[in-house]
Amino acid sequence: MIRITCFCLIVFCSIATIGNAFATFVNEPASDDERHGQSQQFNTNNVVFGSDEESVVSKGVVSKGVLSKVVDDKKLPVLPKDTLPRELKFDSVPDGLGSELRVPQDNPLTKEKVELGRKLFFDPILSENNSVSCASCHQPELGFASNNELAIGINGKVGTRNSPTLLNRAFGAKFFWDGRSESLEDQALKPISSEHELGSSIDAALKRISESKDYVADFKNAFGGEQSVSEKNLAKALASFQRVLLMGNSPVDQFQSADYGALTDGERQGLWIYESRGGCWKCHSGGNYSDEDFHNTGVSYGKENRDIGLFETTGEQFDKFKFKTPTLRGVALTAPYFHDGSAKTLEEVVEFYSKGGAPDDKALDRNMTAVNLSEDDKKHLVLFLKALSR
């Protein structure tokens, strides 16, 4: 379940604890049909991440997030509200992730930097015309991703790729679909100067921040000194916030910790398929269900002007059409899927991989082979993925 390493101080319990209490409340795990029926009892328009009350997301309900407005046949970016808990905690890692956070020595996590990064993340001040924020493409209710096929930026400009989730990027080795950044600090600044995203420049963004007395005080509080509003500190604050966006302690993790009632029969069967003939583990490995590597799985094969992916970063011919392996944690929240947003549902994703992606693609990754899952296998695998997202 989504914990975002946060504890609500008002009720003195974490979302993970609430989830465990809910799992323990029932003597027998709900059937797949019963669990699906439970999810329909909640209004997804009121979904919040880790509120003082029990999160609807923890019961597996997927919010539709904030929908883009259409003006003159053009989608405009949204400005989601900050629905996260008032207090974010960063001194523990949710069960199942299995390792410590990757935190650079020159940017240790502090409450002040996390809070400053959070404020900046939801504030359109980083965009050229104050119309779009980081959260516009990375909505909390959508697993810090977007419900648009391709990212929608400033003035409705459409990007070339789907917005990836920010969940568990604290465990990342390289960032962006094409791996062009090697740290969260470097990654955090690039959207500001992208003409298709925030459409500004670092200097212009820093000037706007410096004109705000509140932000000047916030930067001084976080970093000290009279000249604390800087490019380096802006990157450190944004990266610090992103490092505490963690998801773990799902029913799958609980099952693997000997709570055998945490999963239904269908979800357990899906886990077995993932671990065996489905072959998912070959790329979606480790506690974060990603090998942090790049693969050509055949997505967009045969399309005109196909995105060349990792090749843009390395210039190596064998890297053409390779893209970063995304985490499977929270995947039920982050539709549409693939770097081009071409798969609308998890069912479509499973079908694509069951057929082996694009078998005619001569550059296809060697791990990609047709596994020809049965209809029941596909259903169970989707149930497993949804369980990994609670």
Secondary structure, 3 states (H helix, E strand, C coil): CECCCCEECCCCEEHHHHHHHHHHHCCCCCCHHHHHHHHCCCCHHHCCCCCCCCCHHHHCCCCCCCCCCEECCEECCCCCCCCCCCCCCCCCCCCCCCCCCCCCCCCCCCHHHHHHHHHHHHCHHHCCCCCCCHHHHCEHHHCCECCCCCCECHHHCECCCCCCCCCCHHHCCCECCCCCECCHHHHHHHHHHCCCCCCCCHHHHHHHHHCCHHHHHHHHHHHCCCCCCCHHHHHHHHHHHHHCCCECCCHHHHHHCCCCCCCCHHHHHHHHHHHCCCCHHHCCCCCCCCCCCEECCCCCCCCCCCCCECHHHHCCHHHCCEEECCCCCCHHHCCCECCCCCECCHHHHHHHHHCCCCCCCCCCCCCCCCCCCCHHHHHHHHHHHHHCCC
